[in-house]
Amino acid sequence: MSDRALVVVRAGALTTVQDRGRPGYAHLGVPRSGALDPPAAALVNRLVGNPPDAAVLETTLDGCAVRPRSTVTVAVGGAPCPVAVGGRPAPWGSPVVVPAGELLQVGTATAGVRGYLAVAGGIAVEPVLGSRATDLLSGLGPAPLTDGTVLPLGAPAGPPARVDGAPQPRPPAALVLRVTPGPRADWFPAGALQTLTTRAYRVSPASNRIGLRTEGPALERSRTGELPSEGMVLGAVQVPPDGRPVIFLADHPTTGGYPVIAVVRAADLPAAAQAVPGTPVRFVPVRRR
């Protein structure tokens, strides 16, 4: 058995393998998936000398703990958190050498939701449709990590970055999402889009990798009939029967039967991945490009 591997000692609340996802298969019913905060995942890869599409670990809220079988270089980014190697504090947002057999602990996030752990060489699980990403909706890719899981590692591609620390955006105190009208805005009365873009919402604890759910004013529909299932895109703002908008994230379904009142700009979605429950949400209308 290769010594280029990580042993999962503590899997945490939800830790998954993620990369850039598997775009181009929506017509087959396969979501894109991939890291919810792509800039954070790309940065930790760069810190350890990996290409930007190398697979990393995405943690949720309470981090994880792993033990490498050989000496490795790692970097932790995304949601700020304490990091320790062999029980000693180690820097967050910088390359760190972890000796063989030492325990690397990624602690509970002090802000934000999702942390990213890159290892030089990348997580080398078997790809599915060209991606190593875990897709919680379709079940493609490796299962969420459990204690005792052994993760193979690839060969390092290049030297780690020569930096003391890389600047990263802090998780949002308030989430500002730019939106354009969606394909089913006509299923709502004229004032619904104004309600969406002028009233206060907040992130619901029921949010996950599939969608960011909101709490706030319910949006009434002007049409009561059934909407035939149709294609969904990343960032679609769908309105289920309870009237509370849901923003589709990386593991969203490729089709849906509830009307889409608006679509969030893709550039605003990484911040949504780091918004803790209760974070204020403001939808800002912008023109279509």
C-alpha positions as CSV (number, residue, x, y, z in Angstrom):
1,M,0.0,0.0,0.0
2,S,1.3,3.4,-0.9
3,D,2.5,5.7,1.8
4,R,1.2,8.7,-0.2
5,A,-2.1,8.8,1.7
6,L,-4.1,10.5,4.4
7,V,-5.9,8.6,7.2
8,V,-9.0,10.4,8.4
9,V,-9.0,10.5,12.2
10,R,-12.0,12.8,12.7
11,A,-14.3,13.4,9.7
12,G,-16.2,16.3,11.2
13,A,-19.8,17.3,10.5
14,L,-19.5,17.1,6.7
15,T,-16.1,16.8,4.9
16,T,-16.1,16.0,1.2
17,V,-13.6,15.7,-1.6
18,Q,-14.1,18.6,-4.0
19,D,-12.5,20.1,-7.1
20,R,-13.8,22.3,-10.0
21,G,-16.7,19.9,-10.5
22,R,-18.1,18.2,-13.6
23,P,-19.6,20.8,-15.9
24,G,-21.1,19.9,-19.2
25,Y,-23.4,17.0,-18.1
26,A,-26.5,18.9,-17.2
27,H,-28.3,17.5,-20.3
28,L,-27.7,14.0,-18.7
29,G,-29.1,15.1,-15.4
30,V,-25.7,15.4,-13.7
31,P,-25.1,18.6,-11.6
32,R,-21.8,20.5,-11.8
33,S,-21.0,20.0,-8.1
34,G,-17.4,21.1,-7.0
35,A,-16.2,23.4,-4.3
36,L,-18.8,25.9,-3.0
37,D,-16.1,28.5,-2.6
38,P,-13.9,28.1,-5.7
39,P,-11.6,31.0,-5.0
40,A,-10.7,29.6,-1.6
41,A,-10.1,26.1,-3.0
42,A,-7.9,27.5,-5.8
43,L,-5.9,29.5,-3.3
44,V,-5.0,26.6,-1.0
45,N,-4.0,24.6,-4.1
46,R,-1.7,27.4,-5.2
47,L,-0.2,27.6,-1.8
48,V,1.0,23.9,-1.9
49,G,2.0,24.0,-5.6
50,N,-1.0,22.2,-7.0
51,P,-2.8,23.0,-10.2
52,P,-6.1,24.8,-9.6
53,D,-8.2,21.8,-10.5
54,A,-6.5,19.5,-7.9
55,A,-9.0,17.9,-5.5
56,V,-9.1,19.2,-1.9
57,L,-11.1,18.5,1.2
58,E,-14.1,20.8,1.9
59,T,-15.0,20.9,5.6
60,T,-18.2,22.2,7.2
61,L,-18.1,24.3,10.4
62,D,-16.1,22.0,12.7
63,G,-13.2,21.0,10.5
64,C,-11.5,17.6,10.5
65,A,-8.4,15.8,11.6
66,V,-6.1,13.7,9.3
67,R,-2.8,11.8,9.7
68,P,-0.5,11.5,6.6
69,R,1.5,8.3,6.1
70,S,4.4,10.3,4.6
71,T,5.6,13.9,5.1
72,V,3.4,16.3,3.2
73,T,2.9,20.0,2.6
74,V,-0.6,21.3,3.3
75,A,-2.5,24.5,3.4
76,V,-5.8,25.4,5.1
77,G,-8.0,28.3,3.9
78,G,-11.6,29.3,3.4
79,A,-13.4,29.8,6.7
80,P,-10.8,31.0,9.3
81,C,-10.0,28.4,12.0
82,P,-7.3,27.2,14.3
83,V,-4.8,24.7,12.8
84,A,-2.5,22.4,14.7
85,V,0.2,19.9,13.8
86,G,1.1,17.3,16.4
87,G,-0.8,19.3,19.0
88,R,1.2,22.5,18.2
89,P,-0.4,25.6,16.7
90,A,0.3,26.0,12.9
91,P,-0.5,28.9,10.6
92,W,-3.8,29.1,8.7
93,G,-3.6,30.4,5.1
94,S,0.1,29.3,4.6
95,P,2.0,26.2,3.5
96,V,2.7,23.9,6.4
97,V,4.8,20.8,6.5
98,V,3.2,17.9,8.3
99,P,5.7,15.1,9.2
100,A,4.7,11.4,8.5
101,G,2.5,10.1,11.3
102,E,1.7,13.5,12.8
103,L,-1.9,14.6,13.4
104,L,-3.1,17.6,11.4
105,Q,-6.1,19.2,13.1
106,V,-8.4,21.6,11.3
107,G,-10.5,23.2,14.0
108,T,-13.9,24.8,14.3
109,A,-14.5,27.8,12.0
110,T,-14.3,31.1,13.9
111,A,-16.2,32.8,11.1
112,G,-17.8,31.4,7.9
113,V,-18.9,27.8,7.2
114,R,-16.6,26.0,4.8
115,G,-12.9,25.4,5.1
116,Y,-10.5,24.0,2.5
117,L,-7.6,21.7,3.0
118,A,-5.1,21.2,0.2
119,V,-2.3,18.6,0.2
120,A,0.6,18.8,-2.3
121,G,-0.2,16.3,-5.0
122,G,-4.0,16.6,-4.5
123,I,-6.5,14.0,-3.2
124,A,-6.2,11.2,-5.8
125,V,-9.5,9.3,-5.4
126,E,-10.9,7.8,-8.6
127,P,-12.5,10.4,-10.9
128,V,-16.1,10.0,-12.1
129,L,-17.0,11.8,-15.3
130,G,-13.7,13.6,-15.2
131,S,-14.1,14.9,-11.6
132,R,-13.3,13.7,-8.1
133,A,-16.0,15.9,-6.5
134,T,-18.5,14.5,-4.1
135,D,-22.0,15.3,-5.3
136,L,-24.5,15.0,-2.4
137,L,-27.6,15.1,-4.6
138,S,-26.7,12.6,-7.3
139,G,-24.3,10.4,-5.2
140,L,-21.5,10.6,-7.8
141,G,-17.9,10.8,-6.5
142,P,-16.6,9.6,-3.2
143,A,-18.9,9.4,-0.2
144,P,-18.6,12.0,2.5
145,L,-15.6,11.2,4.7
146,T,-16.0,9.0,7.8
147,D,-13.5,8.2,10.5
148,G,-10.9,5.7,9.3
149,T,-11.2,6.6,5.6
150,V,-7.9,6.4,3.7
151,L,-7.4,8.9,0.9
152,P,-4.7,8.4,-1.7
153,L,-2.5,11.3,-2.7
154,G,-1.0,12.2,-6.0
155,A,2.6,13.2,-6.7
156,P,3.5,16.9,-5.9
157,A,3.3,19.0,-9.1
158,G,5.5,21.9,-8.0
159,P,7.1,23.6,-5.0
160,P,4.8,25.3,-2.4
161,A,4.3,29.1,-2.6
162,R,6.9,31.2,-0.9
163,V,4.6,33.3,1.2
164,D,4.2,34.0,4.9
165,G,0.4,34.2,4.5
166,A,-2.0,34.8,1.6
167,P,-4.8,37.4,2.1
168,Q,-8.3,35.9,1.9
169,P,-11.7,37.6,2.1
170,R,-13.4,37.3,5.4
171,P,-16.8,35.6,5.5
172,P,-19.6,38.1,4.9
173,A,-21.2,39.9,7.8
174,A,-24.1,40.6,5.4
175,L,-24.6,38.8,2.1
176,V,-25.2,41.1,-1.0
177,L,-26.4,39.1,-4.0
178,R,-26.8,40.8,-7.4
179,V,-29.8,39.4,-9.3
180,T,-31.3,39.6,-12.8
181,P,-35.0,38.7,-13.4
182,G,-35.5,35.0,-13.9
183,P,-37.3,33.1,-16.6
184,R,-40.5,32.8,-14.6
185,A,-40.7,36.3,-13.1
186,D,-44.1,36.5,-14.9
187,W,-45.4,33.9,-12.5
188,F,-45.4,36.5,-9.8
189,P,-47.3,39.8,-9.3
190,A,-45.6,43.0,-10.3
191,G,-44.5,43.8,-6.7
192,A,-42.9,40.4,-6.0
193,L,-39.5,41.3,-7.5
194,Q,-39.6,44.6,-5.6
195,T,-40.3,42.7,-2.4
196,L,-37.4,40.4,-3.1
197,T,-35.0,43.3,-3.8
198,T,-36.1,45.8,-1.0
199,R,-37.1,43.6,2.0
200,A,-34.7,42.0,4.5
201,Y,-33.9,38.3,4.3
202,R,-31.5,36.1,6.3
203,V,-29.8,32.8,5.8
204,S,-31.8,29.8,7.1
205,P,-30.1,27.0,9.2
206,A,-31.7,24.5,6.6
207,S,-29.2,25.6,4.0
208,N,-26.8,23.0,2.5
209,R,-24.6,22.4,-0.6
210,I,-27.7,22.1,-2.7
211,G,-29.2,25.4,-1.9
212,L,-29.0,28.4,0.4
213,R,-32.5,28.8,2.0
214,T,-33.7,32.1,3.3
215,E,-36.0,33.3,5.9
216,G,-38.0,36.5,5.4
217,P,-41.1,37.8,3.5
218,A,-42.9,35.1,1.5
219,L,-43.3,35.8,-2.2
220,E,-46.8,35.2,-3.5
221,R,-47.4,33.7,-6.9
222,S,-49.9,35.1,-9.5
223,R,-50.2,31.8,-11.2
224,T,-51.4,28.8,-9.2
225,G,-51.0,26.0,-11.8
226,E,-48.2,23.4,-12.0
227,L,-45.0,24.5,-13.7
228,P,-43.5,21.7,-15.9
229,S,-40.1,20.7,-14.8
230,E,-37.4,22.7,-16.6
231,G,-33.7,23.3,-16.6
232,M,-32.0,25.0,-13.6
233,V,-28.8,26.9,-13.5
234,L,-26.3,27.7,-10.7
235,G,-27.5,30.8,-8.8
236,A,-31.2,30.3,-9.7
237,V,-33.5,31.8,-7.1
238,Q,-36.4,29.3,-6.9
239,V,-39.6,30.0,-4.9
240,P,-41.1,26.8,-3.4
241,P,-44.7,26.7,-2.1
242,D,-43.8,28.4,1.2
243,G,-42.7,31.5,-0.7
244,R,-39.2,31.7,0.8
245,P,-36.5,32.0,-1.9
246,V,-33.9,29.3,-2.3
247,I,-30.6,30.1,-4.1
248,F,-29.2,27.0,-5.9
249,L,-25.6,26.2,-5.1
250,A,-23.1,23.6,-6.5
251,D,-25.1,20.4,-5.9
252,H,-28.4,21.8,-7.2
253,P,-30.7,19.6,-9.4
254,T,-30.5,20.1,-13.1
255,T,-34.3,20.5,-13.4
256,G,-37.0,21.8,-11.1
257,G,-40.7,22.5,-11.0
258,Y,-40.9,25.7,-9.0
259,P,-40.7,29.1,-10.7
260,V,-37.4,30.9,-10.8
261,I,-37.9,34.6,-10.0
262,A,-34.3,35.7,-10.4
263,V,-30.7,34.5,-10.9
264,V,-27.7,35.5,-8.8
265,R,-24.5,36.5,-10.4
266,A,-22.0,33.7,-10.2
267,A,-19.3,36.0,-8.8
268,D,-21.5,36.5,-5.6
269,L,-21.9,32.8,-4.9
270,P,-18.6,32.1,-3.1
271,A,-19.6,34.5,-0.4
272,A,-22.9,32.6,-0.1
273,A,-20.9,29.4,0.7
274,Q,-19.5,31.1,3.8
275,A,-22.7,32.8,5.1
276,V,-23.6,31.4,8.5
277,P,-27.3,30.9,9.5
278,G,-28.8,34.3,10.5
279,T,-26.6,36.3,8.1
280,P,-28.6,39.1,6.6
281,V,-29.2,38.7,2.8
282,R,-29.9,41.6,0.4
283,F,-30.9,41.0,-3.2
284,V,-29.8,43.8,-5.4
285,P,-31.3,44.2,-8.9
286,V,-28.8,44.7,-11.8
287,R,-29.3,44.8,-15.6
288,R,-28.6,41.8,-17.8
289,R,-25.3,42.0,-19.5
